[in-house]
Amino acid sequence: MTRRLTRELAGLPPPSRWSDPPPLPVLSSPDRRGKVLQLLAAQPWRAWRGSELAPVLGIENVNSFRVQLSPWSHQGRVLGAV
């Protein structure tokens, strides 16, 4: 329900069950944290996991990336990424 309300408040159309997901934004930030924040801002209704973010960012070692995301989520900088 929260995702639906967030989508409606942002003025976004409901996702179609049978279509492809929306395209990812062009990541222009020079650092990893900035790129993660750009992805989260582009699709605020989506609960990203570390294993989903890693391939988008070109990260091969998912476990070390999850360790890096953990403090960010505890500090409130990144939500729903771990």
C-alpha positions in Angstrom: 0.0 0.0 0.0 2.9 2.4 0.8 4.4 1.8 -2.7 1.0 2.6 -4.3 0.6 5.8 -2.3 4.1 6.9 -3.0 3.6 6.3 -6.7 0.3 8.2 -6.7 1.7 11.1 -4.8 4.6 11.3 -7.3 2.1 11.4 -10.2 3.5 8.2 -11.7 1.3 5.7 -13.6 0.8 2.3 -12.1 3.3 -0.3 -13.4 2.0 -2.7 -15.9 2.2 -6.3 -15.0 3.3 -7.4 -18.4 5.7 -4.7 -19.5 9.4 -4.2 -18.9 10.5 -2.3 -15.9 11.2 1.4 -16.5 14.7 2.2 -17.8 17.4 3.0 -15.3 18.7 6.6 -15.2 22.1 7.6 -16.5 24.4 7.5 -13.4 26.5 10.7 -13.4 27.8 10.7 -9.9 31.5 10.1 -9.5 31.2 8.0 -6.3 29.4 4.8 -5.5 27.2 6.3 -2.8 26.0 9.0 -5.2 25.1 6.4 -7.8 23.1 4.4 -5.3 21.2 7.5 -4.3 20.5 8.4 -7.9 19.0 4.9 -8.5 16.9 5.2 -5.3 15.7 8.6 -6.3 14.8 7.5 -9.9 12.6 4.7 -8.6 11.4 5.6 -5.1 8.6 3.0 -5.0 11.1 0.1 -5.5 12.8 -1.6 -2.6 16.3 -2.3 -3.9 18.4 -5.1 -2.6 22.2 -5.1 -2.6 22.2 -8.0 -5.0 20.1 -6.0 -7.5 22.2 -2.8 -7.1 25.5 -4.5 -7.6 25.1 -5.6 -11.2 23.7 -2.2 -12.2 26.8 -0.5 -10.7 29.2 -3.1 -12.1 30.2 -4.5 -8.7 31.4 -8.1 -8.8 31.8 -8.8 -5.1 28.3 -8.5 -3.8 29.2 -9.5 -0.2 31.6 -6.6 0.3 29.0 -4.2 -1.3 26.4 -5.4 1.2 28.8 -4.7 4.0 29.2 -1.2 2.6 25.5 -0.6 2.3 24.7 -1.7 5.8 26.0 1.4 7.6 24.4 3.6 5.1 21.0 2.0 5.8 21.5 2.2 9.5 22.4 5.9 9.2 19.2 6.5 7.1 21.2 7.6 4.0 20.0 4.6 2.0 16.6 3.0 2.5 15.6 -0.4 1.3 18.9 -1.2 -0.2 20.1 -4.0 2.0 
